[in-house]
Amino acid sequence: MKRGDVVIVALPGDLGKPRPAVIVQADVLNDNLRTIMLCPISSFSSNPSFFRVPVEPTPENGLRLPSEIMVEKLQAANRIRIAQVIGRLDDLTLRKLARSLTIALGLTEV
């Protein structure tokens, strides 16, 4: 599994059901840790936010519906909760995601 892969994962907490998510941690960590940092993806837009990154479904990313990456719900999940890799985000979406994460985590001034 690599940064930018779209996976199906059962996340704990209020998100409930297995859902798509994108791996956001650096590849160097992916083989050495039991947990993986993810941002969940939702096809339901209930909380508009400039942090969220829109994603259109493509054969490459494996999504079936227009969706949003929920950057504000960044979390770590045990890798045993990941059912499968269904696709990969394109480079432009990954750049938008990196920018949103940078802003959401306060890693630079806007």
DSSP file (Angstrom, degrees, kcal/mol; ACC not computed):
  #  RESIDUE AA STRUCTURE BP1 BP2  ACC     N-H-->O    O-->H-N    N-H-->O    O-->H-N    TCO  KAPPA ALPHA  PHI   PSI    X-CA   Y-CA   Z-CA
    1    1 A M              0   0    0      0, 0.0     2,-0.3     0, 0.0    29,-0.1   0.000 360.0 360.0 360.0 140.5    0.0    0.0    0.0
    2    2 A K    >   -     0   0    0     28,-0.0     3,-2.3    21,-0.0    21,-0.3  -0.875 360.0 -80.6-131.0 160.1    1.2    3.5   -0.9
    3    3 A R  T 3  S+     0   0    0     -2,-0.3    21,-0.2     1,-0.3     3,-0.1  -0.387 118.6  29.5 -56.6 130.5    0.4    7.1   -0.3
    4    4 A G  T 3  S+     0   0    0     19,-2.7    85,-2.6     1,-0.4    -1,-0.3   0.247  86.3 133.9  98.0 -12.1   -2.5    8.0   -2.6
    5    5 A D  E <   -A   88   0A   0     -3,-2.3    18,-2.2    83,-0.2     2,-0.5  -0.492  52.4-136.3 -69.8 140.1   -4.0    4.5   -2.8
    6    6 A V  E     +AB  87  22A   0     81,-2.7    80,-2.9    16,-0.2    81,-1.5  -0.881  32.7 177.2 -97.0 126.2   -7.8    4.4   -2.3
    7    7 A V  E     -AB  85  21A   0     14,-3.0    14,-2.0    -2,-0.5     2,-0.5  -0.815  34.2-119.8-125.7 162.3   -8.7    1.6    0.0
    8    8 A I  E     +AB  84  20A   0     76,-2.5    75,-2.7    -2,-0.3    76,-1.0  -0.936  44.4 171.1-100.8 126.8  -11.9    0.1    1.6
    9    9 A V  E     -AB  82  19A   0     10,-2.6    10,-2.3    -2,-0.5     2,-0.9  -0.989  38.6-132.9-141.3 144.1  -11.5    0.3    5.4
   10   10 A A        -     0   0    0     71,-1.7     7,-0.1    -2,-0.3     6,-0.1  -0.855  34.4-164.9 -95.1 101.6  -13.7   -0.2    8.5
   11   11 A L        -     0   0    0     -2,-0.9     5,-0.2     6,-0.5    66,-0.1  -0.670  14.8-123.0 -90.6 141.7  -13.0    2.9   10.6
   12   12 A P        +     0   0    0      0, 0.0     3,-0.5     0, 0.0     2,-0.2  -0.308  69.5  28.2 -74.2 164.1  -14.0    3.1   14.2
   13   13 A G  S >  S-     0   0    0      1,-0.2     3,-1.3     2,-0.1    -2,-0.0  -0.521 116.7 -13.4  92.7-153.0  -16.2    5.8   15.6
   14   14 A D  T 3  S+     0   0    0      1,-0.3    -1,-0.2    -2,-0.2    -3,-0.0   0.552 120.0  71.1 -72.2  -7.5  -19.0    7.8   14.1
   15   15 A L  T 3  S+     0   0    0     -3,-0.5     2,-0.6     1,-0.2    -1,-0.3   0.753  73.1 170.7 -82.0 -23.3  -18.1    6.9   10.5
   16   16 A G    <   +     0   0    0     -3,-1.3    -1,-0.2    -5,-0.2    -5,-0.2  -0.356  37.6  65.2  66.8-104.5  -19.4    3.3   11.0
   17   17 A K  S    S-     0   0    0     -2,-0.6    -6,-0.5     1,-0.2    -8,-0.1   0.004  94.9 -85.6 -61.1 156.5  -19.6    1.3    7.8
   18   18 A P        +     0   0    0      0, 0.0    -8,-0.2     0, 0.0    -1,-0.2  -0.411  62.5 167.1 -58.1 137.7  -16.7    0.2    5.7
   19   19 A R  E     -B    9   0A   0    -10,-2.3   -10,-2.6    -3,-0.1     2,-0.1  -0.943  39.1 -84.0-148.5 164.2  -15.9    3.1    3.3
   20   20 A P  E     +B    8   0A   0      0, 0.0    21,-2.8     0, 0.0     2,-0.3  -0.456  47.5 170.9 -71.1 150.8  -13.3    4.3    0.9
   21   21 A A  E     -BC   7  40A   0    -14,-2.0   -14,-3.0    19,-0.3     2,-0.4  -0.965  27.7-124.5-151.8 160.6  -10.4    6.2    2.3
   22   22 A V  E     -BC   6  39A   0     17,-2.6    17,-2.0    -2,-0.3     2,-0.4  -0.933  22.7-122.9-114.3 136.3   -7.1    7.5    0.9
   23   23 A I  E     + C   0  38A   0    -18,-2.2   -19,-2.7    -2,-0.4    15,-0.2  -0.616  32.9 172.4 -74.6 128.3   -3.7    6.7    2.4
   24   24 A V        +     0   0    0     13,-2.5    14,-0.2    -2,-0.4    -1,-0.1   0.520  40.1 100.2-117.3  -9.5   -1.9    9.9    3.3
   25   25 A Q  S    S-     0   0    0     12,-1.0   -22,-0.1     1,-0.1     5,-0.1  -0.414  84.2 -85.8 -80.4 159.2    1.2    8.9    5.3
   26   26 A A    >>  -     0   0    0      1,-0.1     3,-1.8    -2,-0.1     4,-0.8  -0.288  32.7-123.3 -62.6 141.7    4.6    8.7    3.7
   27   27 A D  H >> S+     0   0    0      1,-0.3     3,-0.8     2,-0.2     4,-0.7   0.815 107.6  68.8 -56.4 -33.2    5.5    5.5    1.9
   28   28 A V  H 34 S+     0   0    0      1,-0.3    -1,-0.3     2,-0.2     3,-0.2   0.777 104.1  44.4 -59.5 -25.7    8.6    5.0    4.1
   29   29 A L  H X> S+     0   0    0     -3,-1.8     4,-1.2     1,-0.1     3,-1.1   0.689  93.0  81.7 -88.9 -20.6    6.2    4.4    7.0
   30   30 A N  H << S+     0   0    0     -4,-0.8    -2,-0.2    -3,-0.8    -1,-0.1   0.798  96.0  40.4 -62.8 -32.5    3.8    2.1    5.3
   31   31 A D  T 3< S+     0   0    0     -4,-0.7    -1,-0.3    -3,-0.2    -2,-0.1   0.579 116.9  49.2 -90.0  -9.5    5.8   -1.1    5.6
   32   32 A N  T <4 S+     0   0    0     -3,-1.1     2,-0.3    -4,-0.2    -2,-0.2   0.534  99.2  64.8-111.2  -7.8    7.0   -0.5    9.2
   33   33 A L     <  -     0   0    0     -4,-1.2    46,-0.0     2,-0.1    -4,-0.0  -0.863  64.0-142.0-119.1 151.9    3.9    0.5   11.2
   34   34 A R  S    S+     0   0    0     -2,-0.3    45,-3.2    44,-0.1     2,-0.3   0.668  89.3  62.2 -80.5 -17.0    0.8   -1.4   12.2
   35   35 A T  E     - D   0  78A   0     43,-0.3     2,-0.4    44,-0.1    43,-0.2  -0.809  66.8-158.9-111.1 153.4   -1.3    1.7   11.6
   36   36 A I  E     - D   0  77A   0     41,-2.7    41,-2.3    -2,-0.3     2,-0.4  -0.995  19.9-125.9-130.1 134.1   -1.8    3.7    8.5
   37   37 A M  E     + D   0  76A   0     -2,-0.4   -13,-2.5    39,-0.2   -12,-1.0  -0.676  39.5 173.8 -83.1 129.6   -3.0    7.4    8.4
   38   38 A L  E     -CD  23  75A   0     37,-3.3    37,-2.4    -2,-0.4   -15,-0.2  -0.910  33.0-144.5-133.7 155.1   -6.1    7.8    6.2
   39   39 A C  E     -C   22   0A   0    -17,-2.0   -17,-2.6    -2,-0.3    32,-0.1  -0.995  33.2-128.1-115.5 122.5   -8.6   10.4    5.2
   40   40 A P  E     -C   21   0A   0      0, 0.0    30,-3.1     0, 0.0     2,-0.4  -0.261  16.4-140.6 -65.4 156.6  -12.1    8.9    4.7
   41   41 A I  E     -E   69   0B   0    -21,-2.8     2,-0.4    28,-0.2    28,-0.2  -0.967  17.3-170.5-120.8 135.9  -13.9    9.5    1.5
   42   42 A S  E     -E   68   0B   0     26,-2.5    26,-2.6    -2,-0.4   -23,-0.0  -0.973  26.1-159.4-129.2 142.1  -17.7   10.2    1.4
   43   43 A S  S    S+     0   0    0     -2,-0.4     2,-0.5    24,-0.2    -1,-0.1   0.475  81.1  80.6 -90.6  -4.3  -20.2   10.4   -1.5
   44   44 A F        -     0   0    0     24,-0.1     2,-1.0     3,-0.0     3,-0.2  -0.907  67.7-156.9-106.7 122.9  -22.5   12.4    0.8
   45   45 A S        +     0   0    0     -2,-0.5    -2,-0.0     1,-0.2    22,-0.0  -0.789  37.6 140.1-102.5  94.0  -21.8   16.1    1.2
   46   46 A S        +     0   0    0     -2,-1.0    -1,-0.2     1,-0.2    -2,-0.0   0.594  69.1  43.8-106.8 -14.7  -23.3   17.2    4.5
   47   47 A N  S    S-     0   0    0     -3,-0.2    -1,-0.2     2,-0.1    -3,-0.0  -0.666  77.6-152.0-134.9  77.4  -20.7   19.5    5.8
   48   48 A P        +     0   0    0      0, 0.0     2,-0.3     0, 0.0    -3,-0.0  -0.228  27.8 163.4 -54.9 134.8  -19.3   21.8    3.1
   49   49 A S    >   -     0   0    0      1,-0.1     3,-0.7     3,-0.0    -2,-0.1  -0.991  49.2-132.6-154.1 141.9  -15.7   22.8    3.9
   50   50 A F  T 3  S+     0   0    0     -2,-0.3    -1,-0.1     1,-0.2    50,-0.0   0.639 107.4  66.2 -72.5  -9.8  -12.8   24.3    2.0
   51   51 A F  T 3  S+     0   0    0     52,-0.1    -1,-0.2     2,-0.1    20,-0.2   0.815  82.4  92.4 -74.5 -30.9  -10.7   21.5    3.5
   52   52 A R    <   -     0   0    0     -3,-0.7    18,-0.2    18,-0.1    -3,-0.0  -0.371  68.6-145.4 -71.2 142.4  -12.6   18.8    1.6
   53   53 A V  E     -F   69   0B   0     16,-1.5    16,-2.9    -2,-0.1     2,-0.1  -0.930  13.6-133.7-110.8 118.5  -11.2   17.7   -1.7
   54   54 A P  E     -F   68   0B   0      0, 0.0     2,-0.4     0, 0.0    14,-0.3  -0.429  21.7-169.9 -71.5 145.2  -13.7   16.8   -4.4
   55   55 A V  E     -F   67   0B   0     12,-2.9    12,-3.0    -2,-0.1    10,-0.0  -0.984  11.6-149.7-138.2 123.9  -13.0   13.6   -6.4
   56   56 A E        -     0   0    0     -2,-0.4     7,-0.2    10,-0.2     2,-0.1  -0.700  35.1-101.7 -87.2 144.8  -14.8   12.4   -9.5
   57   57 A P        +     0   0    0      0, 0.0     7,-0.1     0, 0.0    -1,-0.1  -0.435  49.5 165.3 -68.7 137.8  -15.1    8.7  -10.0
   58   58 A T     >  -     0   0    0     -2,-0.1     4,-1.5     5,-0.1     5,-0.4  -0.952  50.9-110.3-142.1 161.2  -12.7    7.1  -12.5
   59   59 A P  T  4 S+     0   0    0      0, 0.0    -1,-0.1     0, 0.0     5,-0.0   0.839 118.2  56.2 -60.0 -30.7  -11.6    3.6  -13.3
   60   60 A E  T  4 S+     0   0    0      1,-0.2    28,-2.3    27,-0.1    29,-0.0   0.879 111.7  38.3 -71.6 -38.3   -8.2    4.5  -11.9
   61   61 A N  T  4 S-     0   0    0     26,-0.3    -1,-0.2    -5,-0.1    25,-0.1   0.644  97.7-136.1 -90.8 -12.1   -9.5    5.6   -8.4
   62   62 A G     <  +     0   0    0     -4,-1.5     2,-0.2     1,-0.2    25,-0.1   0.478  54.1 139.8  77.7   1.1  -12.1    2.9   -8.1
   63   63 A L        -     0   0    0     -5,-0.4    -1,-0.2    -7,-0.2    -5,-0.1  -0.507  39.4-161.5 -79.2 149.4  -14.8    5.2   -6.8
   64   64 A R  S    S+     0   0    0     -2,-0.2    -1,-0.1    -7,-0.1    -2,-0.0   0.649  70.7  35.9-102.5 -19.7  -18.4    4.8   -8.1
   65   65 A L  S    S-     0   0    0     -9,-0.1    -1,-0.1    -7,-0.1    -7,-0.1  -0.923  95.9 -85.9-132.6 154.5  -19.9    8.2   -7.2
   66   66 A P        +     0   0    0      0, 0.0     2,-0.2     0, 0.0   -10,-0.2  -0.419  64.2 174.7 -55.9 135.6  -18.7   11.8   -7.0
   67   67 A S  E     - F   0  55B   0    -12,-3.0   -12,-2.9    -2,-0.1     2,-0.4  -0.794  31.1-128.9-141.3 175.2  -17.1   12.1   -3.6
   68   68 A E  E     -EF  42  54B   0    -26,-2.6   -26,-2.5   -14,-0.3     2,-0.6  -0.999  20.5-128.9-132.6 137.2  -15.2   14.3   -1.2
   69   69 A I  E     -EF  41  53B   0    -16,-2.9     2,-1.6    -2,-0.4   -16,-1.5  -0.773  23.8-139.8 -81.9 122.3  -12.0   13.5    0.8
   70   70 A M    >   +     0   0    0    -30,-3.1     3,-2.0    -2,-0.6   -18,-0.1  -0.594  29.4 171.9 -88.4  79.9  -12.8   14.4    4.4
   71   71 A V  G >  S+     0   0    0     -2,-1.6     3,-1.4     1,-0.3    -1,-0.2   0.829  73.9  62.9 -58.4 -34.9   -9.5   16.0    5.3
   72   72 A E  G 3  S+     0   0    0      1,-0.3    -1,-0.3    -3,-0.2    -2,-0.1   0.557  98.3  57.9 -70.7  -6.6  -10.9   17.1    8.7
   73   73 A K  G <  S+     0   0    0     -3,-2.0    -1,-0.3   -33,-0.2    -2,-0.2   0.021  73.6 156.1-111.5  26.4  -11.5   13.5    9.7
   74   74 A L    <   +     0   0    0     -3,-1.4     2,-0.3   -35,-0.1   -35,-0.2  -0.243  16.7 157.5 -49.8 133.3   -7.8   12.4    9.3
   75   75 A Q  E     -D   38   0A   0    -37,-2.4   -37,-3.3   -39,-0.1     2,-0.4  -0.991  41.7-113.6-157.6 162.5   -7.2    9.3   11.5
   76   76 A A  E     -D   37   0A   0     -2,-0.3     2,-0.4   -39,-0.2   -39,-0.2  -0.816  31.6-172.9 -98.6 141.0   -4.9    6.3   11.9
   77   77 A A  E     -D   36   0A   0    -41,-2.3   -41,-2.7    -2,-0.4     2,-0.1  -0.987  31.7-105.0-133.5 144.3   -6.3    2.8   11.5
   78   78 A N  E >   -D   35   0A   0     -2,-0.4     3,-2.4   -43,-0.2     4,-0.3  -0.454  32.5-124.8 -63.7 136.3   -4.8   -0.6   12.1
   79   79 A R  G >  S+     0   0    0    -45,-3.2     3,-1.4     1,-0.3    -1,-0.1   0.731 107.0  70.2 -60.7 -21.3   -3.9   -2.1    8.8
   80   80 A I  G 3  S+     0   0    0    -46,-0.3    -1,-0.3     1,-0.3   -45,-0.1   0.697  90.5  62.7 -69.1 -15.3   -6.0   -5.2    9.6
   81   81 A R  G <  S+     0   0    0     -3,-2.4   -71,-1.7   -72,-0.1     2,-0.6   0.587  81.8  95.9 -81.0 -10.7   -9.1   -3.0    9.1
   82   82 A I  E <   -A    9   0A   0     -3,-1.4   -73,-0.2    -4,-0.3     3,-0.1  -0.723  52.2-175.8 -86.3 118.6   -8.1   -2.4    5.5
   83   83 A A  E     -     0   0A   0    -75,-2.7     2,-0.3    -2,-0.6    -1,-0.2   0.911  58.0 -29.2 -80.5 -44.9  -10.1   -4.8    3.3
   84   84 A Q  E     -A    8   0A   0    -76,-1.0   -76,-2.5     0, 0.0     2,-0.5  -0.991  52.7-105.6-167.3 159.1   -8.6   -4.0   -0.1
   85   85 A V  E     +A    7   0A   0     -2,-0.3   -78,-0.3   -78,-0.2     3,-0.1  -0.854  32.0 177.2 -90.5 126.9   -7.0   -1.4   -2.4
   86   86 A I  E     -     0   0A   0    -80,-2.9     2,-0.3    -2,-0.5   -79,-0.2   0.573  56.2 -44.1-108.0 -12.1   -9.6   -0.3   -5.0
   87   87 A G  E     -A    6   0A   0    -81,-1.5   -81,-2.7   -25,-0.1     2,-0.3  -0.977  54.1 -95.6 175.0-163.7   -7.6    2.3   -6.9
   88   88 A R  E     -A    5   0A   0    -28,-2.3   -83,-0.2    -2,-0.3     2,-0.1  -0.997  29.6-116.3-148.0 140.3   -5.3    5.3   -6.8
   89   89 A L        -     0   0    0    -85,-2.6     2,-0.1    -2,-0.3   -34,-0.0  -0.445  35.7-111.4 -73.8 149.8   -5.8    9.1   -6.9
   90   90 A D     >  -     0   0    0     -2,-0.1     4,-2.1     1,-0.1     5,-0.2  -0.330  31.6-103.6 -75.4 164.8   -4.4   11.1   -9.8
   91   91 A D  H  > S+     0   0    0      1,-0.2     4,-2.1     2,-0.2     5,-0.2   0.864 118.4  53.4 -60.7 -40.3   -1.5   13.5   -9.3
   92   92 A L  H  > S+     0   0    0      1,-0.2     4,-2.1     2,-0.2    -1,-0.2   0.927 110.4  46.6 -63.4 -44.5   -3.6   16.6   -9.4
   93   93 A T  H  > S+     0   0    0      1,-0.2     4,-2.5     2,-0.2    -1,-0.2   0.883 110.4  54.0 -65.1 -37.8   -6.0   15.4   -6.7
   94   94 A L  H  X S+     0   0    0     -4,-2.1     4,-2.4     2,-0.2    -1,-0.2   0.885 108.1  49.8 -63.4 -38.2   -3.0   14.3   -4.5
   95   95 A R  H  X S+     0   0    0     -4,-2.1     4,-2.1     2,-0.2    -2,-0.2   0.908 111.3  48.6 -66.1 -41.4   -1.5   17.8   -4.8
   96   96 A K  H  X S+     0   0    0     -4,-2.1     4,-2.4     2,-0.2    -2,-0.2   0.899 111.9  50.2 -63.4 -40.1   -4.9   19.3   -3.7
   97   97 A L  H  X S+     0   0    0     -4,-2.5     4,-2.6     2,-0.2    -2,-0.2   0.918 108.8  51.2 -64.0 -44.2   -5.1   16.8   -0.8
   98   98 A A  H  X S+     0   0    0     -4,-2.4     4,-2.2     1,-0.2    -1,-0.2   0.899 110.8  49.2 -61.0 -40.7   -1.5   17.7    0.3
   99   99 A R  H  X S+     0   0    0     -4,-2.1     4,-2.2     2,-0.2    -1,-0.2   0.930 111.6  48.3 -64.5 -45.3   -2.4   21.4    0.3
  100  100 A S  H  X S+     0   0    0     -4,-2.4     4,-2.9     1,-0.2    -2,-0.2   0.895 111.8  49.6 -63.2 -40.3   -5.6   20.8    2.3
  101  101 A L  H  X S+     0   0    0     -4,-2.6     4,-2.4     2,-0.2     6,-0.2   0.909 108.9  53.0 -64.5 -41.3   -3.7   18.7    4.8
  102  102 A T  H  <>S+     0   0    0     -4,-2.2     5,-2.3    -5,-0.2     6,-0.6   0.918 114.5  41.5 -59.5 -44.4   -1.1   21.4    5.2
  103  103 A I  H ><5S+     0   0    0     -4,-2.2     3,-1.1     3,-0.2    -2,-0.2   0.939 114.5  50.5 -68.3 -47.7   -3.8   24.0    5.9
  104  104 A A  H 3<5S+     0   0    0     -4,-2.9    -2,-0.2     1,-0.3    -1,-0.2   0.836 114.8  43.6 -62.0 -33.9   -5.9   21.8    8.2
  105  105 A L  T 3<5S-     0   0    0     -4,-2.4    -1,-0.3    -5,-0.2    -2,-0.2   0.453 108.6-122.8 -92.6  -1.0   -2.8   20.8   10.3
  106  106 A G  T < 5 +     0   0    0     -3,-1.1    -3,-0.2    -4,-0.4    -4,-0.1   0.842  62.0 144.7  66.7  33.8   -1.4   24.3   10.5
  107  107 A L  S   <S+     0   0    0     -5,-2.3     2,-0.3    -6,-0.2    -4,-0.1   0.601  70.2  12.4 -82.2 -10.9    1.9   23.3    8.9
  108  108 A T  S    S-     0   0    0     -6,-0.6     2,-0.3    -5,-0.1    -1,-0.1  -0.979  85.2 -99.9-155.4 159.1    2.2   26.6    7.1
  109  109 A E              0   0    0     -2,-0.3    -6,-0.0     1,-0.1    -7,-0.0  -0.622 360.0 360.0 -83.0 145.0    0.5   30.0    7.1
  110  110 A V              0   0    0     -2,-0.3    -1,-0.1    -7,-0.1    -7,-0.0   0.423 360.0 360.0 -88.7 360.0   -2.0   30.7    4.4
